[in-house]
């Protein structure tokens, strides 16, 4: 709707200060001609938006201009309520604040939206506490004082001193430049740099944190989604990776692909099974992934993996063999 787009245009200008017609068109997903018509309509309605010419010109609002733009349509209210049902904020110590905010959102809704939006939100379940096999999804516990200090440093752009316990190592103090926070499957992570090198820290392993007064060395803007993907790619490329040739029941393909790092080759064998070449992070990862598929998968190479799976099967058979 045009009215929603006009509101969005004003909010964008209030947030960024000045934006070109091209930038506004990209944000609003319309043509630059539509943006120009919308700016003209806003001016005619008394909204003080004007153009600044020059190399760094664009559209901007008159300094000090304020207006109330708090109206929400039904779908916007529903999106906020559904977002409030997610548990990801718990990882950043914002669970109680999120619940309070959602109560305020409901209270601020027009009466015609309040009942229907809240009722619709009850019919959508995001990230349930258990999966279909009744396995509980366990969120990692992070002390409120620690995550609050980390969060303040991230938002303020200050250096952060943390006492961090890496896997199988004693906790050590280190000073980092925080970039942002990411939550994945109820686990929170701090993306940072240390001495100019990218670092990723799990929040649950930070035992203490202290925001420093010194400004962090970091870019003004960051694409967290891209940064997370790049770090994940580097992580998967590291370690003692192993490549496995496997024959697989096609019905279990998605299960194998979901655990492997990459599928290098895939073909259908004469008996209908899939002949695949896949990589795993290390030898333990490969053995675990193939063992859980039981007789639905057969490792062809390397030989050490076949031997490891056979020895494990023999040990299980011996343990549960018939009594003499």
C-alpha positions as CSV (number, residue, x, y, z in Angstrom):
1,X,0.0,0.0,0.0
2,X,1.2,3.5,-0.8
3,X,0.5,4.8,2.7
4,X,2.8,2.2,4.2
5,X,5.5,3.0,1.7
6,X,5.3,6.8,2.5
7,X,5.6,6.0,6.2
8,X,8.6,3.8,5.4
9,X,10.2,6.5,3.3
10,X,10.0,9.0,6.2
11,X,11.3,6.4,8.7
12,X,14.3,5.7,6.4
13,X,15.1,9.4,6.2
14,X,14.8,9.8,9.9
15,X,17.2,6.9,10.5
16,X,19.8,7.7,7.8
17,X,19.6,11.5,7.6
18,X,20.1,11.7,3.9
19,X,19.5,9.1,1.1
20,X,19.6,9.3,-2.7
21,X,16.6,8.5,-4.8
22,X,18.5,5.3,-5.9
23,X,19.1,4.2,-2.4
24,X,15.5,4.9,-1.4
25,X,14.2,2.9,-4.4
26,X,16.4,0.0,-3.4
27,X,15.2,0.0,0.2
28,X,11.6,0.3,-0.8
29,X,11.8,-2.0,-3.8
30,X,10.3,0.5,-6.2
31,X,11.5,2.6,-9.1
32,X,13.3,5.9,-8.7
33,X,10.4,7.5,-10.5
34,X,8.0,6.2,-7.8
35,X,10.3,7.6,-5.1
36,X,10.2,11.0,-6.7
37,X,6.4,10.9,-6.8
38,X,6.3,9.8,-3.2
39,X,8.6,12.7,-2.1
40,X,6.4,15.1,-4.0
41,X,3.3,13.7,-2.2
42,X,4.9,14.0,1.2
43,X,5.9,17.6,0.5
44,X,2.3,18.4,-0.6
45,X,1.1,16.9,2.7
46,X,3.3,19.2,4.7
47,X,6.2,16.8,5.5
48,X,9.4,18.9,5.3
49,X,11.4,16.7,2.9
50,X,13.7,18.5,0.5
51,X,16.5,17.7,-1.9
52,X,20.2,18.5,-1.4
53,X,22.1,18.7,-4.7
54,X,25.7,17.8,-5.3
55,X,28.0,14.8,-5.2
56,X,26.8,13.7,-1.8
57,X,23.3,15.0,-2.2
58,X,19.9,13.3,-1.7
59,X,16.7,13.7,0.1
60,X,16.6,14.7,3.8
61,X,14.1,15.9,6.4
62,X,14.2,19.4,7.9
63,X,16.4,19.2,11.0
64,X,14.4,18.8,14.2
65,X,11.3,17.4,12.3
66,X,9.4,15.0,14.5
67,X,6.1,13.1,13.8
68,X,4.3,10.1,15.2
69,X,4.5,7.1,12.9
70,X,3.7,4.3,15.3
71,X,0.7,2.8,13.5
72,X,1.1,-0.9,12.7
73,X,-1.0,-2.9,10.2
74,X,-2.2,-6.4,11.1
75,X,0.7,-8.3,9.4
76,X,3.3,-6.0,11.0
77,X,1.9,-6.5,14.4
78,X,1.7,-10.3,13.8
79,X,5.4,-10.3,12.7
80,X,6.4,-8.6,15.9
81,X,4.4,-10.9,18.1
82,X,5.8,-14.0,16.3
83,X,9.3,-12.6,16.7
84,X,8.6,-12.2,20.4
85,X,7.9,-15.9,20.7
86,X,11.4,-16.9,19.6
87,X,13.9,-17.8,22.3
88,X,16.9,-16.5,20.5
89,X,16.9,-13.3,22.7
90,X,17.6,-15.5,25.7
91,X,21.1,-16.1,24.4
92,X,21.8,-12.4,24.6
93,X,20.2,-11.8,28.0
94,X,17.2,-10.0,26.5
95,X,14.4,-12.4,27.3
96,X,12.7,-10.3,29.9
97,X,13.1,-7.1,27.9
98,X,11.6,-8.9,24.9
99,X,8.6,-10.1,26.9
100,X,8.0,-6.6,28.2
101,X,8.3,-5.1,24.7
102,X,5.7,-7.6,23.4
103,X,3.3,-6.6,26.1
104,X,3.7,-3.0,25.1
105,X,3.2,-3.8,21.4
106,X,-0.1,-5.6,22.2
107,X,-1.3,-2.7,24.4
108,X,-0.5,-0.1,21.7
109,X,-2.4,-1.9,19.0
110,X,-5.8,-0.6,17.8
111,X,-8.6,-2.6,19.3
112,X,-9.5,-4.1,16.0
113,X,-6.0,-5.6,15.6
114,X,-5.3,-6.6,19.2
115,X,-7.4,-9.7,19.5
116,X,-6.9,-11.0,16.0
117,X,-3.1,-10.5,16.0
118,X,-2.6,-12.0,19.4
119,X,-4.8,-14.9,18.5
120,X,-3.0,-15.5,15.2
121,X,0.4,-15.5,17.0
122,X,-0.8,-18.3,19.2
123,X,-1.3,-20.5,16.1
124,X,2.4,-20.2,15.0
125,X,5.1,-22.1,16.9
126,X,8.7,-21.1,16.3
127,X,11.7,-23.1,17.6
128,X,9.8,-25.4,20.0
129,X,11.5,-26.7,23.1
130,X,11.6,-30.3,21.8
131,X,11.8,-32.0,18.4
132,X,9.5,-34.8,17.1
133,X,11.5,-37.4,19.1
134,X,10.9,-35.5,22.3
135,X,14.6,-34.6,22.6
136,X,14.9,-31.4,24.6
137,X,16.5,-28.4,22.9
138,X,18.9,-27.1,25.6
139,X,19.8,-23.4,25.5
140,X,23.2,-22.6,26.9
141,X,23.3,-20.8,30.2
142,X,25.2,-17.5,30.2
143,X,25.4,-15.3,33.3
144,X,23.4,-12.1,32.9
145,X,26.3,-9.9,34.1
146,X,28.6,-11.4,31.4
147,X,26.2,-11.2,28.5
148,X,25.2,-7.6,29.5
149,X,28.8,-6.5,29.6
150,X,29.5,-8.1,26.2
151,X,26.3,-6.6,24.7
152,X,27.2,-3.1,26.0
153,X,30.7,-3.3,24.4
154,X,29.2,-4.5,21.1
155,X,26.7,-1.7,20.9
156,X,29.1,1.1,22.2
157,X,31.9,0.0,19.9
158,X,34.4,-0.4,22.7
159,X,37.1,-2.9,23.2
160,X,36.2,-5.9,25.4
161,X,38.2,-7.9,27.9
162,X,37.0,-11.4,28.4
163,X,38.1,-14.4,30.4
164,X,37.5,-17.3,27.9
165,X,37.8,-21.0,28.4
166,X,38.5,-22.6,25.0
167,X,37.8,-26.4,24.5
168,X,40.2,-28.5,26.6
169,X,42.1,-25.3,27.7
170,X,42.3,-23.3,30.9
171,X,40.5,-20.0,30.9
172,X,42.6,-17.0,29.9
173,X,42.1,-13.2,29.7
174,X,42.2,-11.7,26.3
175,X,41.2,-8.3,24.8
176,X,39.2,-8.2,21.6
177,X,37.4,-5.8,19.3
178,X,33.7,-6.9,19.2
179,X,31.9,-7.0,15.9
180,X,28.5,-8.4,16.7
181,X,26.4,-11.2,18.3
182,X,24.9,-14.2,16.6
183,X,22.6,-16.9,17.9
184,X,22.3,-20.3,16.3
185,X,20.2,-23.2,17.7
186,X,20.0,-21.6,21.1
187,X,23.8,-21.0,21.2
188,X,25.1,-17.5,21.3
189,X,28.4,-16.4,19.7
190,X,30.5,-13.2,19.8
191,X,32.1,-12.3,16.5
192,X,35.3,-10.2,17.1
193,X,38.8,-9.6,16.0
194,X,41.9,-10.0,18.0
195,X,45.2,-8.4,16.8
196,X,43.4,-7.9,13.5
197,X,42.5,-11.6,13.1
198,X,38.9,-12.9,13.0
199,X,37.8,-14.7,16.2
200,X,34.5,-16.4,17.2
201,X,33.8,-16.9,20.9
202,X,30.9,-19.0,22.3
203,X,29.1,-16.9,24.9
204,X,28.7,-19.9,27.3
205,X,32.5,-20.2,27.5
206,X,33.1,-16.6,28.6
207,X,33.5,-16.7,32.4
208,X,33.9,-12.9,32.9
209,X,33.7,-9.8,30.7
210,X,34.7,-6.1,31.1
211,X,33.9,-3.3,28.7
212,X,36.9,-1.0,28.2
213,X,36.8,2.7,27.5
214,X,39.1,2.4,24.4
215,X,37.2,2.4,21.0
216,X,37.2,-0.9,19.2
217,X,39.1,-1.2,15.9
218,X,36.2,-2.2,13.6
219,X,34.4,-1.0,10.5
220,X,31.4,1.4,10.9
221,X,29.1,-1.0,9.1
222,X,29.0,-4.8,9.1
223,X,27.0,-7.5,7.3
224,X,26.7,-10.1,10.1
225,X,25.1,-12.7,8.0
226,X,27.9,-12.6,5.4
227,X,30.6,-12.5,8.2
228,X,29.0,-15.6,9.8
229,X,28.9,-17.5,6.5
230,X,32.5,-16.6,5.7
231,X,33.7,-17.8,9.2
232,X,31.7,-21.0,8.8
233,X,33.3,-21.6,5.4
234,X,36.8,-21.2,6.9
235,X,36.0,-23.4,9.8
236,X,34.7,-26.2,7.6
237,X,37.9,-25.9,5.4
238,X,40.2,-26.4,8.5
239,X,41.0,-29.4,10.6
240,X,42.1,-32.8,9.5
241,X,39.4,-33.4,6.9
242,X,38.8,-36.8,5.4
243,X,37.1,-37.9,2.2
244,X,34.9,-41.0,2.2
245,X,33.5,-43.1,-0.7
246,X,30.1,-44.5,0.5
247,X,27.2,-46.6,-0.9
248,X,24.0,-45.3,0.6
249,X,20.3,-46.1,0.7
250,X,18.7,-43.2,-1.2
251,X,16.1,-42.8,1.6
252,X,18.9,-41.7,4.0
253,X,20.6,-39.2,1.6
254,X,19.4,-36.1,3.4
255,X,20.5,-37.4,6.7
256,X,24.1,-38.0,5.4
257,X,24.2,-34.7,3.5
258,X,23.0,-32.9,6.6
259,X,26.0,-34.1,8.6
260,X,28.8,-34.1,5.9
261,X,30.8,-31.0,5.2
262,X,30.5,-31.3,1.4
263,X,29.3,-33.7,-1.3
264,X,32.1,-34.0,-4.0
265,X,30.5,-36.5,-6.3
266,X,27.3,-38.5,-6.5
267,X,26.0,-41.2,-8.8
268,X,23.4,-44.1,-8.8
269,X,25.0,-47.6,-8.5
270,X,23.8,-50.7,-10.4
271,X,21.7,-51.8,-7.4
272,X,20.0,-48.5,-6.9
273,X,22.1,-47.3,-4.1
274,X,23.8,-43.9,-4.2
275,X,27.6,-43.9,-4.7
276,X,28.8,-40.7,-3.1
277,X,32.1,-39.0,-2.3
278,X,31.7,-36.8,0.8
279,X,34.0,-35.0,3.2
280,X,33.9,-34.9,7.0
281,X,35.7,-32.6,9.5
282,X,37.9,-35.4,10.8
283,X,38.1,-39.2,11.4
284,X,35.8,-39.1,14.4
285,X,33.2,-37.1,12.5
286,X,33.3,-39.6,9.6
287,X,33.0,-42.7,11.9
288,X,30.1,-41.1,13.8
289,X,28.2,-40.2,10.7
290,X,28.5,-43.6,9.0
291,X,27.8,-45.6,12.2
292,X,24.5,-43.8,12.9
293,X,23.3,-44.9,9.4
294,X,23.8,-48.6,10.3
295,X,23.3,-50.9,7.3
296,X,21.9,-48.2,5.2
297,X,25.4,-47.0,4.4
298,X,28.6,-48.8,3.5
299,X,32.0,-47.0,3.6
300,X,34.1,-48.2,0.6
301,X,37.2,-46.1,1.4
302,X,39.3,-45.3,3.3
303,X,40.2,-48.8,4.7
304,X,40.8,-47.4,8.2
305,X,37.2,-46.3,8.4
306,X,35.9,-49.7,7.3
307,X,38.1,-51.3,10.0
308,X,36.9,-48.8,12.6
309,X,33.2,-49.5,11.9
310,X,33.8,-53.3,11.8
311,X,35.6,-53.2,15.2
312,X,32.8,-51.2,16.7
313,X,30.2,-53.6,15.3
314,X,32.1,-56.6,16.7
315,X,32.4,-55.0,20.1
316,X,28.7,-54.3,20.2
317,X,27.8,-57.8,19.0
318,X,30.2,-59.3,21.6
319,X,28.6,-57.2,24.4
320,X,25.1,-58.3,23.4
321,X,25.8,-61.8,22.2
322,X,23.8,-64.8,23.4
323,X,25.0,-66.2,26.8
324,X,27.0,-69.4,26.6
